[in-house]
Amino acid sequence: MEYIEDFFSEVKLIYEEIKGSVEKRLDDFKNVWLTGNDIDIYVELAFCVLTPQSKARNAWGAISKLRDDFLLFEGSEEEIVDYLNVVRFKNNKAKNLVLLRDIMSDNEGIIAAKHIVDSLGGVHEKREWLVENIRGIGYKEASHFLRNVGFGDEIAILDRHILKNLVKLGVIKDVPKTITRKKYMEIESKMLKYSDEIGIPMDHLDLLLWYLEAGEIFK
């Protein structure tokens, strides 16, 4: 497939402008893992449970309030749902957060998210486990979480912002209506190949393409 050089030239210029901010944000993500504890990692995972079909800033705001009021760790579905009016499917997501608590706790009921994720092998093994074991987490959300804790070098967060710009760059022909595991891996492979060819690291490219649509570098 032929890449679209004109659009890439524009993207390359923007990358040079924001590269420093991209690098700083990725350092922030890596530091979450390096200096964070089980609670810090759990909060990042809970955030990604809220993100499907919802704005990232809204999801982060809700998780931050739940964390500060300690309901993220002890609240019932009924207590949590009152905090989720800013995201879609709040009832399902409240249930998912309660289920997440059980999955990411040790035998004594203490949250052990960092220990659990650390024990899962490489980044692809971690992602498969997250998708298979956590309700509300698909490949996009699992990749998002792993990137946000510093493991984004080889994986893609294929949300609508990224897919739209991959089409504009000529990396894929169109945005698929649904993404199966096979399709996700296929597009991720193409994005990784493109990343290598243009000399922009995968995690940099992700934040760059997000920035083109959102106008900011968030999480």
Backbone hydrogen bonds, N-H to C=O, Kabsch-Sander energy under -0.5 kcal/mol:
donor,donor_aa,acceptor,acceptor_aa,energy
4,I,169,L,-2.6
5,E,3,Y,-0.9
8,F,4,I,-1.7
9,S,5,E,-2.5
10,E,6,D,-1.3
11,V,7,F,-2.4
12,K,8,F,-3.1
13,L,9,S,-1.5
14,I,10,E,-1.9
15,Y,11,V,-2.6
16,E,12,K,-2.0
17,E,13,L,-1.4
18,I,14,I,-2.0
19,K,15,Y,-1.5
22,V,18,I,-2.4
23,E,19,K,-2.7
24,K,20,G,-2.0
25,R,21,S,-2.3
26,L,22,V,-2.4
27,D,23,E,-2.0
28,D,24,K,-2.1
29,F,25,R,-2.1
30,K,26,L,-2.3
31,N,27,D,-2.2
32,V,28,D,-1.3
33,W,29,F,-1.0
34,L,30,K,-2.5
35,T,31,N,-2.8
36,G,31,N,-0.5
36,G,32,V,-1.1
41,I,37,N,-2.1
42,Y,38,D,-2.1
43,V,39,I,-2.5
44,E,40,D,-1.6
45,L,41,I,-1.9
46,A,42,Y,-2.7
47,F,43,V,-2.2
48,C,44,E,-1.6
49,V,45,L,-1.3
50,L,46,A,-1.0
50,L,47,F,-0.8
51,T,47,F,-0.7
54,S,51,T,-2.4
59,A,55,K,-2.4
60,W,56,A,-2.7
61,G,57,R,-2.2
62,A,58,N,-2.3
63,I,59,A,-2.3
64,S,60,W,-2.5
65,K,61,G,-1.9
66,L,62,A,-2.3
67,R,63,I,-2.6
68,D,64,S,-2.6
69,D,65,K,-2.1
70,F,67,R,-1.4
71,L,66,L,-1.1
72,L,66,L,-1.8
73,F,70,F,-0.7
74,E,70,F,-1.2
75,G,71,L,-2.1
80,I,76,S,-2.6
81,V,77,E,-2.6
82,D,78,E,-0.6
83,Y,80,I,-2.2
84,L,81,V,-1.5
87,V,84,L,-1.7
93,K,89,F,-2.3
94,A,90,K,-2.2
95,K,91,N,-1.9
96,N,92,N,-2.4
97,L,93,K,-2.1
98,V,94,A,-1.7
99,L,95,K,-2.4
100,L,96,N,-2.4
101,R,97,L,-1.5
102,D,98,V,-1.1
103,I,99,L,-2.0
104,M,100,L,-2.5
105,S,102,D,-1.2
106,D,110,I,-2.8
109,G,106,D,-2.1
112,A,104,M,-3.0
116,I,112,A,-2.6
117,V,113,A,-2.7
118,D,114,K,-2.5
119,S,115,H,-1.2
119,S,116,I,-0.6
120,L,117,V,-1.5
121,G,118,D,-0.6
126,K,122,G,-2.7
127,R,123,V,-2.2
128,E,124,H,-2.2
129,W,125,E,-2.1
130,L,126,K,-2.3
131,V,127,R,-2.5
132,E,128,E,-2.3
133,N,129,W,-2.0
134,I,130,L,-2.0
135,R,133,N,-0.6
137,I,134,I,-1.7
138,G,136,G,-0.6
142,A,138,G,-2.8
143,S,139,Y,-2.2
144,H,140,K,-2.3
145,F,141,E,-2.5
146,L,142,A,-2.4
147,R,143,S,-2.5
148,N,144,H,-2.2
149,V,145,F,-0.8
149,V,146,L,-0.7
150,G,147,R,-1.8
151,F,146,L,-3.4
158,L,156,A,-0.9
159,D,157,I,-2.1
163,L,159,D,-2.6
164,K,160,R,-2.3
165,N,161,H,-1.6
166,L,162,I,-2.1
167,V,163,L,-1.8
168,K,164,K,-1.7
169,L,165,N,-1.8
170,G,166,L,-0.5
170,G,167,V,-1.1
171,V,166,L,-2.4
172,I,166,L,-1.1
180,T,178,T,-0.6
184,Y,180,T,-2.7
185,M,181,R,-2.5
186,E,182,K,-2.0
187,I,183,K,-2.6
188,E,184,Y,-2.7
189,S,185,M,-2.3
190,K,186,E,-1.8
191,M,187,I,-2.5
192,L,188,E,-2.5
193,K,189,S,-2.2
194,Y,190,K,-2.4
195,S,191,M,-2.6
196,D,192,L,-2.1
197,E,193,K,-2.1
198,I,194,Y,-2.2
199,G,195,S,-1.0
200,I,195,S,-1.4
205,L,201,P,-2.9
206,D,202,M,-2.1
207,L,203,D,-1.6
208,L,204,H,-2.4
209,L,205,L,-2.7
210,W,206,D,-2.0
211,Y,207,L,-2.3
212,L,208,L,-1.7
213,E,209,L,-0.8
213,E,210,W,-0.8
214,A,210,W,-3.0
215,G,211,Y,-2.4
218,F,216,E,-0.7
